[in-house]
Amino acid sequence: MSDNFNLPPLNALKAFEASARLQSISLAAKELHVTHGAVSRQVKQLEEHLAVSLLAKHGRGIKLTDAGSQLYEASTAAFAQIHSACVAIRQQTQQAPFVLACPGSLLARWLIPRLEQLQRDLPDLRLQVITSASDDSNLQRSDADASLLFLDQPCPDNMLAYTLDNERIGPVLSPLYQHAAILQTASPAQLLQEPLLFTRSRPQAWPQWAKAQQLDATDLSYAQGFEHLYYLLEAAVSGLGVAIAPEHLVRSDIANGRLIAPWGFIETSAKLVLLAHKNQHEQRVQQLGEWLIHSL
């Protein structure tokens, strides 16, 4: 055999191996969920590739030629070895922790409150959470199997994005804030008189909200800025001012009265997504994605 000899098509080898093992083209077709004619054509393709007869008619069935016996022995051993390797790989994958990257603010205010229930419902996932950057410059950490984040750009071709929900943002403040009583019944324009808290990782949030309220964003007055959204929300909860935030991250604070949202929330173009590379842990990613959607 020359060094540049091409291996025969895998489907042809599978059709031959099943036919030889079952000693029947019909039974092989049934096992492989194809037609009798398809198996016959694949075996013939294999014989033409090797330029040798592999199966011969024997009564109402078939029998192996000498070349067929030789190939059957080799193919059976090869398929068994491949099967064992695949089983071992799958077991290793299932036993390994599933690493999820998540920005710190989303982790602290949205995922952690759900984490105990998630681990109870999906114990085989063996979830391990790590923090990631809050911006979109690096969508997927190299040491993570998937990322949970707000995405405001097209999904890369080599990745899958399971959309969990649309993002909604709006102003929030503590009932302890000095002007809280006035703002609870005021129009959105009243915020032009307030010093606003903001995050440097998303400077476009306030202008985006102002535009939706038909306000001139240049009339907004900014006060304290924070590096991360988590710190911004802690400042708002402490009554230091009016912040702007995704609804998902403040929903529990609003429910327990720590924050109020007098003007509600507007929908943005961003999505809350579970992002992962294609062909990697797709079953586990889908399982996690379905759970997260159900938990919204």
ZADO-1210 file (C-alpha; in nm, 4 decimals, padded with zeros to 6 digits):
<atoms>
<atom x="00.0000" y="00.0000" z="00.0000" code="MET" pos="1"/>
<atom x="00.1442" y="00.3386" z="-00.1000" code="SER" pos="2"/>
<atom x="00.1903" y="00.6098" z="00.1605" code="ASP" pos="3"/>
<atom x="-00.0685" y="00.8311" z="-00.0104" code="ASN" pos="4"/>
<atom x="-00.3442" y="00.5674" z="-00.0069" code="PHE" pos="5"/>
<atom x="-00.6736" y="00.7270" z="00.0955" code="ASN" pos="6"/>
<atom x="-00.8872" y="00.5600" z="00.3598" code="LEU" pos="7"/>
<atom x="-01.2329" y="00.4543" z="00.2376" code="PRO" pos="8"/>
<atom x="-01.5408" y="00.6553" z="00.3403" code="PRO" pos="9"/>
<atom x="-01.6489" y="00.5940" z="00.6981" code="LEU" pos="10"/>
<atom x="-02.0126" y="00.5288" z="00.6031" code="ASN" pos="11"/>
<atom x="-01.9008" y="00.2584" z="00.3620" code="ALA" pos="12"/>
<atom x="-01.6931" y="00.0935" z="00.6342" code="LEU" pos="13"/>
<atom x="-01.9877" y="00.1108" z="00.8760" code="LYS" pos="14"/>
<atom x="-02.2204" y="-00.0472" z="00.6188" code="ALA" pos="15"/>
<atom x="-01.9727" y="-00.3262" z="00.5493" code="PHE" pos="16"/>
<atom x="-01.9003" y="-00.3933" z="00.9185" code="GLU" pos="17"/>
<atom x="-02.2706" y="-00.4139" z="01.0053" code="ALA" pos="18"/>
<atom x="-02.3453" y="-00.6380" z="00.7047" code="SER" pos="19"/>
<atom x="-02.0582" y="-00.8717" z="00.7878" code="ALA" pos="20"/>
<atom x="-02.1429" y="-00.8870" z="01.1585" code="ARG" pos="21"/>
<atom x="-02.5130" y="-00.9522" z="01.0992" code="LEU" pos="22"/>
<atom x="-02.4534" y="-01.1582" z="00.7827" code="GLN" pos="23"/>
<atom x="-02.7386" y="-00.9687" z="00.6214" code="SER" pos="24"/>
<atom x="-02.7724" y="-00.6540" z="00.4131" code="ILE" pos="25"/>
<atom x="-03.1324" y="-00.6119" z="00.5309" code="SER" pos="26"/>
<atom x="-03.0474" y="-00.6376" z="00.9005" code="LEU" pos="27"/>
<atom x="-02.7576" y="-00.3949" z="00.8511" code="ALA" pos="28"/>
<atom x="-02.9924" y="-00.1472" z="00.6835" code="ALA" pos="29"/>
<atom x="-03.2358" y="-00.1770" z="00.9747" code="LYS" pos="30"/>
<atom x="-02.9595" y="-00.1200" z="01.2317" code="GLU" pos="31"/>
<atom x="-02.8208" y="00.1803" z="01.0459" code="LEU" pos="32"/>
<atom x="-03.1680" y="00.3249" z="00.9741" code="HIS" pos="33"/>
<atom x="-03.1124" y="00.3372" z="00.5982" code="VAL" pos="34"/>
<atom x="-03.2512" y="00.1445" z="00.3030" code="THR" pos="35"/>
<atom x="-03.1328" y="-00.1928" z="00.1777" code="HIS" pos="36"/>
<atom x="-03.0209" y="-00.0227" z="-00.1431" code="GLY" pos="37"/>
<atom x="-02.8150" y="00.2352" z="00.0463" code="ALA" pos="38"/>
<atom x="-02.6185" y="-00.0358" z="00.2296" code="VAL" pos="39"/>
<atom x="-02.5626" y="-00.2269" z="-00.0936" code="SER" pos="40"/>
<atom x="-02.4310" y="00.0853" z="-00.2667" code="ARG" pos="41"/>
<atom x="-02.1970" y="00.1678" z="00.0229" code="GLN" pos="42"/>
<atom x="-02.0534" y="-00.1848" z="00.0283" code="VAL" pos="43"/>
<atom x="-02.0073" y="-00.1728" z="-00.3503" code="LYS" pos="44"/>
<atom x="-01.8361" y="00.1665" z="-00.3132" code="GLN" pos="45"/>
<atom x="-01.5977" y="00.0123" z="-00.0603" code="LEU" pos="46"/>
<atom x="-01.5228" y="-00.2825" z="-00.2899" code="GLU" pos="47"/>
<atom x="-01.4511" y="-00.0464" z="-00.5785" code="GLU" pos="48"/>
<atom x="-01.2258" y="00.1625" z="-00.3545" code="HIS" pos="49"/>
<atom x="-01.0233" y="-00.1461" z="-00.2598" code="LEU" pos="50"/>
<atom x="-01.0586" y="-00.3151" z="-00.5993" code="ALA" pos="51"/>
<atom x="-01.1550" y="-00.6425" z="-00.4325" code="VAL" pos="52"/>
<atom x="-01.4701" y="-00.8405" z="-00.3507" code="SER" pos="53"/>
<atom x="-01.5608" y="-00.8363" z="00.0190" code="LEU" pos="54"/>
<atom x="-01.9005" y="-01.0071" z="00.0360" code="LEU" pos="55"/>
<atom x="-02.0409" y="-01.2954" z="-00.1643" code="ALA" pos="56"/>
<atom x="-02.3919" y="-01.4353" z="-00.1864" code="LYS" pos="57"/>
<atom x="-02.4476" y="-01.7460" z="00.0224" code="HIS" pos="58"/>
<atom x="-02.7913" y="-01.8964" z="-00.0161" code="GLY" pos="59"/>
<atom x="-03.0358" y="-01.6271" z="00.0915" code="ARG" pos="60"/>
<atom x="-02.7651" y="-01.4475" z="00.2849" code="GLY" pos="61"/>
<atom x="-02.4054" y="-01.3356" z="00.2443" code="ILE" pos="62"/>
<atom x="-02.0614" y="-01.4553" z="00.3445" code="LYS" pos="63"/>
<atom x="-01.7205" y="-01.2946" z="00.3721" code="LEU" pos="64"/>
<atom x="-01.4486" y="-01.3450" z="00.1181" code="THR" pos="65"/>
<atom x="-01.0919" y="-01.3845" z="00.2427" code="ASP" pos="66"/>
<atom x="-01.0346" y="-01.0112" z="00.1909" code="ALA" pos="67"/>
<atom x="-01.3660" y="-00.9404" z="00.3585" code="GLY" pos="68"/>
<atom x="-01.2695" y="-01.1453" z="00.6650" code="SER" pos="69"/>
<atom x="-00.9441" y="-00.9564" z="00.6913" code="GLN" pos="70"/>
<atom x="-01.1147" y="-00.6176" z="00.6677" code="LEU" pos="71"/>
<atom x="-01.3962" y="-00.7219" z="00.9025" code="TYR" pos="72"/>
<atom x="-01.1519" y="-00.8233" z="01.1746" code="GLU" pos="73"/>
<atom x="-00.9623" y="-00.4956" z="01.1409" code="ALA" pos="74"/>
<atom x="-01.2727" y="-00.2741" z="01.1173" code="SER" pos="75"/>
<atom x="-01.4421" y="-00.4407" z="01.4146" code="THR" pos="76"/>
<atom x="-01.1361" y="-00.3829" z="01.6301" code="ALA" pos="77"/>
<atom x="-01.1039" y="-00.0242" z="01.5056" code="ALA" pos="78"/>
<atom x="-01.4701" y="00.0621" z="01.5722" code="PHE" pos="79"/>
<atom x="-01.4483" y="-00.0947" z="01.9182" code="ALA" pos="80"/>
<atom x="-01.1408" y="00.1126" z="01.9971" code="GLN" pos="81"/>
<atom x="-01.3058" y="00.4313" z="01.8698" code="ILE" pos="82"/>
<atom x="-01.6173" y="00.3548" z="02.0749" code="HIS" pos="83"/>
<atom x="-01.4116" y="00.3022" z="02.3907" code="SER" pos="84"/>
<atom x="-01.2231" y="00.6260" z="02.3336" code="ALA" pos="85"/>
<atom x="-01.5482" y="00.8204" z="02.2799" code="CYS" pos="86"/>
<atom x="-01.7016" y="00.6746" z="02.5965" code="VAL" pos="87"/>
<atom x="-01.3904" y="00.7676" z="02.7959" code="ALA" pos="88"/>
<atom x="-01.3877" y="01.1215" z="02.6546" code="ILE" pos="89"/>
<atom x="-01.7569" y="01.1683" z="02.7301" code="ARG" pos="90"/>
<atom x="-01.7127" y="01.0449" z="03.0863" code="GLN" pos="91"/>
<atom x="-01.4192" y="01.2810" z="03.1380" code="GLN" pos="92"/>
<atom x="-01.6226" y="01.5704" z="02.9987" code="THR" pos="93"/>
<atom x="-01.9246" y="01.4932" z="03.2152" code="GLN" pos="94"/>
<atom x="-01.7116" y="01.4579" z="03.5270" code="GLN" pos="95"/>
<atom x="-01.5178" y="01.7801" z="03.4653" code="ALA" pos="96"/>
<atom x="-01.6621" y="02.1036" z="03.6103" code="PRO" pos="97"/>
<atom x="-01.8550" y="02.3240" z="03.3687" code="PHE" pos="98"/>
<atom x="-01.6878" y="02.6655" z="03.3941" code="VAL" pos="99"/>
<atom x="-01.9136" y="02.9678" z="03.3454" code="LEU" pos="100"/>
<atom x="-01.7687" y="03.3187" z="03.3123" code="ALA" pos="101"/>
<atom x="-01.9880" y="03.6064" z="03.4273" code="CYS" pos="102"/>
<atom x="-01.9307" y="03.9809" z="03.4914" code="PRO" pos="103"/>
<atom x="-01.9085" y="04.0551" z="03.8636" code="GLY" pos="104"/>
<atom x="-02.2244" y="04.2679" z="03.8800" code="SER" pos="105"/>
<atom x="-02.4348" y="04.0106" z="03.6963" code="LEU" pos="106"/>
<atom x="-02.2855" y="03.7360" z="03.9111" code="LEU" pos="107"/>
<atom x="-02.3488" y="03.9102" z="04.2423" code="ALA" pos="108"/>
<atom x="-02.6945" y="04.0506" z="04.1752" code="ARG" pos="109"/>
<atom x="-02.8530" y="03.7962" z="03.9406" code="TRP" pos="110"/>
<atom x="-02.6757" y="03.4609" z="03.9297" code="LEU" pos="111"/>
<atom x="-02.5683" y="03.4081" z="04.2917" code="ILE" pos="112"/>
<atom x="-02.9258" y="03.4346" z="04.4264" code="PRO" pos="113"/>
<atom x="-03.0150" y="03.1525" z="04.1849" code="ARG" pos="114"/>
<atom x="-02.7014" y="02.9470" z="04.2349" code="LEU" pos="115"/>
<atom x="-02.8206" y="02.7184" z="04.5138" code="GLU" pos="116"/>
<atom x="-03.1357" y="02.6207" z="04.3235" code="GLN" pos="117"/>
<atom x="-02.9359" y="02.5759" z="04.0030" code="LEU" pos="118"/>
<atom x="-02.6941" y="02.3370" z="04.1729" code="GLN" pos="119"/>
<atom x="-02.9835" y="02.1410" z="04.3211" code="ARG" pos="120"/>
<atom x="-03.1611" y="02.1138" z="03.9856" code="ASP" pos="121"/>
<atom x="-02.8495" y="02.0435" z="03.7755" code="LEU" pos="122"/>
<atom x="-02.6070" y="01.8589" z="04.0075" code="PRO" pos="123"/>
<atom x="-02.4396" y="01.6724" z="03.7197" code="ASP" pos="124"/>
<atom x="-02.3389" y="02.0026" z="03.5598" code="LEU" pos="125"/>
<atom x="-02.0801" y="02.0581" z="03.8367" code="ARG" pos="126"/>
<atom x="-02.0970" y="02.4326" z="03.7734" code="LEU" pos="127"/>
<atom x="-01.7954" y="02.6479" z="03.8561" code="GLN" pos="128"/>
<atom x="-01.8334" y="03.0263" z="03.8182" code="VAL" pos="129"/>
<atom x="-01.5535" y="03.2712" z="03.7426" code="ILE" pos="130"/>
<atom x="-01.5693" y="03.6467" z="03.6860" code="THR" pos="131"/>
<atom x="-01.5158" y="03.8120" z="03.3502" code="SER" pos="132"/>
<atom x="-01.4790" y="04.1674" z="03.2241" code="ALA" pos="133"/>
<atom x="-01.7964" y="04.3743" z="03.2024" code="SER" pos="134"/>
<atom x="-01.7297" y="04.4937" z="02.8481" code="ASP" pos="135"/>
<atom x="-01.7663" y="04.3048" z="02.5183" code="ASP" pos="136"/>
<atom x="-01.4022" y="04.3225" z="02.4093" code="SER" pos="137"/>
<atom x="-01.3327" y="03.9619" z="02.5098" code="ASN" pos="138"/>
<atom x="-01.6570" y="03.7689" z="02.4797" code="LEU" pos="139"/>
<atom x="-01.5240" y="03.4356" z="02.5964" code="GLN" pos="140"/>
<atom x="-01.2489" y="03.3670" z="02.8484" code="ARG" pos="141"/>
<atom x="-01.0126" y="03.0955" z="02.7312" code="SER" pos="142"/>
<atom x="-01.0554" y="02.9084" z="03.0605" code="ASP" pos="143"/>
<atom x="-01.4371" y="02.9125" z="03.0454" code="ALA" pos="144"/>
<atom x="-01.6774" y="02.6732" z="02.8757" code="ASP" pos="145"/>
<atom x="-01.9447" y="02.9426" z="02.8403" code="ALA" pos="146"/>
<atom x="-02.0132" y="03.3074" z="02.9271" code="SER" pos="147"/>
<atom x="-02.3222" y="03.4761" z="03.0672" code="LEU" pos="148"/>
<atom x="-02.3393" y="03.8425" z="02.9693" code="LEU" pos="149"/>
<atom x="-02.5340" y="04.1272" z="02.8141" code="PHE" pos="150"/>
<atom x="-02.4391" y="04.1282" z="02.4457" code="LEU" pos="151"/>
<atom x="-02.4886" y="04.4304" z="02.2221" code="ASP" pos="152"/>
<atom x="-02.3155" y="04.3066" z="01.9066" code="GLN" pos="153"/>
<atom x="-02.3578" y="04.0216" z="01.6569" code="PRO" pos="154"/>
<atom x="-02.2610" y="03.6776" z="01.7793" code="CYS" pos="155"/>
<atom x="-01.9297" y="03.5606" z="01.6256" code="PRO" pos="156"/>
<atom x="-01.9628" y="03.2878" z="01.3616" code="ASP" pos="157"/>
<atom x="-01.7706" y="03.0356" z="01.5712" code="ASN" pos="158"/>
<atom x="-01.9993" y="03.0768" z="01.8719" code="MET" pos="159"/>
<atom x="-02.3527" y="02.9931" z="01.9775" code="LEU" pos="160"/>
<atom x="-02.5635" y="03.2471" z="02.1645" code="ALA" pos="161"/>
<atom x="-02.8650" y="03.1274" z="02.3633" code="TYR" pos="162"/>
<atom x="-03.0786" y="03.4382" z="02.4099" code="THR" pos="163"/>
<atom x="-03.2299" y="03.4422" z="02.7579" code="LEU" pos="164"/>
<atom x="-03.4039" y="03.7810" z="02.7584" code="ASP" pos="165"/>
<atom x="-03.3965" y="04.1368" z="02.6256" code="ASN" pos="166"/>
<atom x="-03.2097" y="04.3947" z="02.8300" code="GLU" pos="167"/>
<atom x="-03.4100" y="04.6772" z="02.9903" code="ARG" pos="168"/>
<atom x="-03.2519" y="04.9741" z="03.1672" code="ILE" pos="169"/>
<atom x="-03.3904" y="05.2525" z="03.3829" code="GLY" pos="170"/>
<atom x="-03.3160" y="05.4974" z="03.6671" code="PRO" pos="171"/>
<atom x="-03.3250" y="05.3599" z="04.0208" code="VAL" pos="172"/>
<atom x="-03.2836" y="05.5248" z="04.3594" code="LEU" pos="173"/>
<atom x="-03.3178" y="05.4423" z="04.7235" code="SER" pos="174"/>
<atom x="-03.6226" y="05.5522" z="04.9251" code="PRO" pos="175"/>
<atom x="-03.3558" y="05.7029" z="05.1544" code="LEU" pos="176"/>
<atom x="-03.2384" y="05.9434" z="04.8833" code="TYR" pos="177"/>
<atom x="-03.3052" y="06.3045" z="04.9890" code="GLN" pos="178"/>
<atom x="-03.5325" y="06.3791" z="04.6900" code="HIS" pos="179"/>
<atom x="-03.6988" y="06.0368" z="04.6740" code="ALA" pos="180"/>
<atom x="-04.0441" y="06.1596" z="04.7735" code="ALA" pos="181"/>
<atom x="-04.0432" y="06.4235" z="04.4999" code="ILE" pos="182"/>
<atom x="-03.9022" y="06.1965" z="04.2303" code="LEU" pos="183"/>
<atom x="-04.1522" y="05.9162" z="04.2884" code="GLN" pos="184"/>
<atom x="-04.4283" y="06.1272" z="04.1300" code="THR" pos="185"/>
<atom x="-04.2198" y="06.3547" z="03.9069" code="ALA" pos="186"/>
<atom x="-04.1834" y="06.3385" z="03.5289" code="SER" pos="187"/>
<atom x="-03.8610" y="06.2044" z="03.3748" code="PRO" pos="188"/>
<atom x="-03.7595" y="06.5663" z="03.3028" code="ALA" pos="189"/>
<atom x="-03.7094" y="06.6180" z="03.6773" code="GLN" pos="190"/>
<atom x="-03.3906" y="06.4116" z="03.6512" code="LEU" pos="191"/>
<atom x="-03.2305" y="06.6984" z="03.4606" code="LEU" pos="192"/>
<atom x="-03.2145" y="06.8715" z="03.7989" code="GLN" pos="193"/>
<atom x="-03.0510" y="06.5762" z="03.9747" code="GLU" pos="194"/>
<atom x="-02.6814" y="06.4812" z="03.9926" code="PRO" pos="195"/>
<atom x="-02.6702" y="06.1354" z="03.8355" code="LEU" pos="196"/>
<atom x="-02.4539" y="05.8389" z="03.9302" code="LEU" pos="197"/>
<atom x="-02.2967" y="05.6517" z="03.6395" code="PHE" pos="198"/>
<atom x="-02.0542" y="05.3753" z="03.5537" code="THR" pos="199"/>
<atom x="-01.7475" y="05.4317" z="03.3377" code="ARG" pos="200"/>
<atom x="-01.7874" y="05.0897" z="03.1758" code="SER" pos="201"/>
<atom x="-02.1137" y="05.2029" z="03.0143" code="ARG" pos="202"/>
<atom x="-02.1180" y="05.5806" z="02.9651" code="PRO" pos="203"/>
<atom x="-02.3884" y="05.5588" z="02.6948" code="GLN" pos="204"/>
<atom x="-02.6582" y="05.4321" z="02.9342" code="ALA" pos="205"/>
<atom x="-02.7878" y="05.7675" z="03.0575" code="TRP" pos="206"/>
<atom x="-02.7902" y="05.9314" z="02.7097" code="PRO" pos="207"/>
<atom x="-02.9693" y="05.6250" z="02.5729" code="GLN" pos="208"/>
<atom x="-03.2397" y="05.6519" z="02.8371" code="TRP" pos="209"/>
<atom x="-03.2701" y="06.0307" z="02.7922" code="ALA" pos="210"/>
<atom x="-03.3208" y="05.9912" z="02.4176" code="LYS" pos="211"/>
<atom x="-03.6018" y="05.7411" z="02.4787" code="ALA" pos="212"/>
<atom x="-03.7679" y="05.9979" z="02.7087" code="GLN" pos="213"/>
<atom x="-03.7252" y="06.2705" z="02.4432" code="GLN" pos="214"/>
<atom x="-03.4853" y="06.4591" z="02.6692" code="LEU" pos="215"/>
<atom x="-03.1679" y="06.6350" z="02.5598" code="ASP" pos="216"/>
<atom x="-02.8811" y="06.4199" z="02.6876" code="ALA" pos="217"/>
<atom x="-02.6525" y="06.7231" z="02.6977" code="THR" pos="218"/>
<atom x="-02.8696" y="06.8633" z="02.9792" code="ASP" pos="219"/>
<atom x="-02.7928" y="06.5672" z="03.2077" code="LEU" pos="220"/>
<atom x="-02.5792" y="06.6452" z="03.5126" code="SER" pos="221"/>
<atom x="-02.3372" y="06.3787" z="03.6290" code="TYR" pos="222"/>
<atom x="-02.2088" y="06.3315" z="03.9812" code="ALA" pos="223"/>
<atom x="-02.0034" y="06.0364" z="04.1057" code="GLN" pos="224"/>
<atom x="-01.8765" y="05.7838" z="03.8530" code="GLY" pos="225"/>
<atom x="-01.7910" y="05.4234" z="03.9376" code="PHE" pos="226"/>
<atom x="-01.5627" y="05.1751" z="03.7685" code="GLU" pos="227"/>
<atom x="-01.8067" y="04.8855" z="03.7985" code="HIS" pos="228"/>
<atom x="-02.1834" y="04.8542" z="03.7928" code="LEU" pos="229"/>
<atom x="-02.1845" y="04.6630" z="04.1211" code="TYR" pos="230"/>
<atom x="-02.0365" y="04.9639" z="04.3051" code="TYR" pos="231"/>
<atom x="-02.2782" y="05.1978" z="04.1296" code="LEU" pos="232"/>
<atom x="-02.5758" y="05.0004" z="04.2562" code="LEU" pos="233"/>
<atom x="-02.4385" y="04.9812" z="04.6084" code="GLU" pos="234"/>
<atom x="-02.4071" y="05.3595" z="04.6028" code="ALA" pos="235"/>
<atom x="-02.7682" y="05.3912" z="04.4876" code="ALA" pos="236"/>
<atom x="-02.8891" y="05.1534" z="04.7605" code="VAL" pos="237"/>
<atom x="-02.7020" y="05.3672" z="05.0144" code="SER" pos="238"/>
<atom x="-02.9000" y="05.6735" z="04.9031" code="GLY" pos="239"/>
<atom x="-02.6113" y="05.8569" z="04.7378" code="LEU" pos="240"/>
<atom x="-02.8017" y="05.9418" z="04.4200" code="GLY" pos="241"/>
<atom x="-02.9908" y="05.8208" z="04.1145" code="VAL" pos="242"/>
<atom x="-02.8274" y="05.5419" z="03.9147" code="ALA" pos="243"/>
<atom x="-02.9178" y="05.3705" z="03.5904" code="ILE" pos="244"/>
<atom x="-02.9117" y="04.9931" z="03.5694" code="ALA" pos="245"/>
<atom x="-03.0434" y="04.6828" z="03.3905" code="PRO" pos="246"/>
<atom x="-03.3736" y="04.5674" z="03.5348" code="GLU" pos="247"/>
<atom x="-03.2426" y="04.2131" z="03.5842" code="HIS" pos="248"/>
<atom x="-02.9823" y="04.3377" z="03.8318" code="LEU" pos="249"/>
<atom x="-03.2178" y="04.5446" z="04.0464" code="VAL" pos="250"/>
<atom x="-03.5383" y="04.3409" z="04.0342" code="ARG" pos="251"/>
<atom x="-03.4866" y="04.1866" z="04.3787" code="SER" pos="252"/>
<atom x="-03.3862" y="04.5245" z="04.5278" code="ASP" pos="253"/>
<atom x="-03.7086" y="04.6756" z="04.3956" code="ILE" pos="254"/>
<atom x="-03.9133" y="04.3817" z="04.5247" code="ALA" pos="255"/>
<atom x="-03.7762" y="04.4192" z="04.8784" code="ASN" pos="256"/>
<atom x="-03.7987" y="04.8001" z="04.8801" code="GLY" pos="257"/>
<atom x="-03.4250" y="04.8761" z="04.8754" code="ARG" pos="258"/>
<atom x="-03.4653" y="05.0583" z="04.5446" code="LEU" pos="259"/>
<atom x="-03.7485" y="05.2200" z="04.3519" code="ILE" pos="260"/>
<atom x="-03.7834" y="05.2730" z="03.9761" code="ALA" pos="261"/>
<atom x="-04.0332" y="05.5609" z="03.9302" code="PRO" pos="262"/>
<atom x="-04.0147" y="05.5649" z="03.5470" code="TRP" pos="263"/>
<atom x="-03.9822" y="05.1959" z="03.4768" code="GLY" pos="264"/>
<atom x="-03.7402" y="05.0550" z="03.2212" code="PHE" pos="265"/>
<atom x="-03.6788" y="05.0874" z="02.8496" code="ILE" pos="266"/>
<atom x="-03.5694" y="04.8050" z="02.6212" code="GLU" pos="267"/>
<atom x="-03.2250" y="04.8314" z="02.4618" code="THR" pos="268"/>
<atom x="-03.0721" y="04.6471" z="02.1685" code="SER" pos="269"/>
<atom x="-02.8664" y="04.4294" z="02.4037" code="ALA" pos="270"/>
<atom x="-02.9602" y="04.0740" z="02.5001" code="LYS" pos="271"/>
<atom x="-02.8864" y="03.8638" z="02.8053" code="LEU" pos="272"/>
<atom x="-02.7171" y="03.5635" z="02.6459" code="VAL" pos="273"/>
<atom x="-02.5386" y="03.2418" z="02.7285" code="LEU" pos="274"/>
<atom x="-02.2451" y="03.2317" z="02.4896" code="LEU" pos="275"/>
<atom x="-02.0313" y="02.9275" z="02.4032" code="ALA" pos="276"/>
<atom x="-01.8100" y="02.7963" z="02.1253" code="HIS" pos="277"/>
<atom x="-01.9819" y="02.5760" z="01.8689" code="LYS" pos="278"/>
<atom x="-01.9380" y="02.1988" z="01.9011" code="ASN" pos="279"/>
<atom x="-01.8151" y="02.2293" z="02.2601" code="GLN" pos="280"/>
<atom x="-02.0346" y="02.1118" z="02.5481" code="HIS" pos="281"/>
<atom x="-02.3444" y="02.1972" z="02.3428" code="GLU" pos="282"/>
<atom x="-02.5669" y="01.9591" z="02.5390" code="GLN" pos="283"/>
<atom x="-02.4559" y="02.1034" z="02.8731" code="ARG" pos="284"/>
<atom x="-02.4828" y="02.4610" z="02.7427" code="VAL" pos="285"/>
<atom x="-02.8373" y="02.3957" z="02.6199" code="GLN" pos="286"/>
<atom x="-02.9271" y="02.2367" z="02.9545" code="GLN" pos="287"/>
<atom x="-02.7976" y="02.5401" z="03.1429" code="LEU" pos="288"/>
<atom x="-02.9589" y="02.7832" z="02.8998" code="GLY" pos="289"/>
<atom x="-03.3019" y="02.6238" z="02.9384" code="GLU" pos="290"/>
<atom x="-03.2705" y="02.6362" z="03.3171" code="TRP" pos="291"/>
<atom x="-03.1703" y="03.0039" z="03.3132" code="LEU" pos="292"/>
<atom x="-03.4643" y="03.0960" z="03.0873" code="ILE" pos="293"/>
<atom x="-03.6993" y="02.9124" z="03.3225" code="HIS" pos="294"/>
<atom x="-03.5539" y="03.1033" z="03.6207" code="SER" pos="295"/>
<atom x="-03.6199" y="03.4494" z="03.4736" code="LEU" pos="296"/>
</atoms>
